[in-house]
Amino acid sequence: MWVLVFFDLPTETKKDRKIYAQFRKKILADGFQMFQFSIYLRHCSSKENADVHTKRVKKILPPKGHVGILTITDKQFGMIEIFHGKEPAVAMAPPQQLELF
């Protein structure tokens, strides 16, 4: 599963910029990676794990701005087409899952 967080937060005042920076740092600390500006993603091993990270993002929602959270499967994420200009780019592969016995 992949959890994507999309956000558009105000940055007009010094206080707004501080709130933006804190939100960004907290989602990075939770294991999200920047995909594009204001789009962060995280791979999760299961639906239950994705729910945990979704709840964490909901706990730190800023008072203003727009935040979207989207959860998709590995198969859906695998169908993404990424381009740098007109050249196709390599999409991110999901991390390998280790099995412990």
KANORVEN-V221772 format. One record per run of one state. SS is the DSSP state (H for helix, E for strand, - for the rest). FROM is the first residue (numbers start at 1). LEN is the number of residues. If there is no record, write none. Layout:
BEGIN
SS:FROM:LEN, SS:FROM:LEN
END
This chain:
BEGIN
-:1:1, E:2:7, -:9:5, H:14:16, -:30:3, E:33:4, -:37:2, E:39:5, -:44:3, H:47:13, -:60:6, E:66:7, -:73:1, H:74:5, -:79:3, E:82:3, -:85:2, E:87:3, -:90:12
END
